[in-house]
């Protein structure tokens, strides 16, 4: 199953609801393009909702890191929401869990962005 | 009496058939199954193009193999992911998607272990020169975690230089990985 992204706005934060697999090829490219488009349009507060991401490979992990650093370098904030256990474990073993700002509740995630 | 017209037609047809068969063999995935003497185990080997479709094929085969061996869900995920990473390395970093280069993937259940070998025809890989993805200066890199994940998820990982190319052998010991054990 390939990845799908739907976008919504809540209180100035752009939430990307991702579902499927973030892997080399389609999933990674889709995520990269979506984040770049948002930043280009000036939407710099981005929340990636990974609740329905059932699989991510090293390329997908790399893409999350690149999205995070790209947003940060442009003065933005990119956070992660609702990690599945598999994605959580992968971020733990790659020591990225503490690099990302990871949230498990949408309302408090929205409230945490700099105003 | 020899029918020359018919004979030359047959020759042309035979040549065409040989050519087509040759081309198909070149392009189509090749599957070989070996029944290993004196064992219940068998080894299946695929020769595949350097493409993402091949990566998916290898990943799916590993998943089926692990399920068939009665491995539990968490271990199936780890094996499948490690094998996918090895296939990605072979296709992307080894063969650089070169249409003239192939990857081979073999799958064997020895009874004690699942043994998966993935080989490419690339420039070769020296695992000792890979940067540590957990080092603070590498944490924010967008790549370089594949081999680390393979090593994290498998019980044994071996590298062999093929000149040209690299073969990775991934081993998961059964027993601890199987459901209910």
Contacts between the chains, C-beta under 8 A, distances in Angstrom:
chain1	res1	chain2	res2	distance
A	23	B	84	7.8
A	24	B	52	6.7
A	24	B	55	7.2
A	24	B	88	5.5
A	24	B	92	7.0
A	25	B	52	4.9
A	57	B	81	6.6
A	57	B	84	5.9
A	57	B	85	6.5
A	57	B	88	7.0
A	58	B	85	5.7
A	58	B	88	7.5
A	58	B	143	7.4
A	58	B	145	4.2
A	58	B	146	4.5
A	58	B	149	5.6
A	59	B	88	6.9
A	59	B	143	7.4
A	61	B	145	5.9
A	62	B	141	7.4
A	62	B	142	4.2
A	62	B	143	4.8
A	62	B	144	7.8
A	62	B	145	6.7
A	63	B	142	7.1
A	65	B	139	8.0
A	65	B	140	5.8
A	65	B	141	7.1
A	65	B	142	5.6
A	66	B	142	4.2
A	68	B	140	7.7
A	69	B	140	5.5
A	69	B	142	7.9
A	86	B	77	6.4
A	90	B	149	7.8
A	93	B	149	7.8
A	93	B	152	5.7
A	94	B	133	6.6
A	94	B	134	7.2
A	94	B	145	5.8
A	94	B	148	7.3
A	94	B	149	7.7
A	95	B	134	5.1
A	95	B	139	6.1
A	96	B	139	6.8
A	99	B	139	6.0
A	99	B	140	7.0
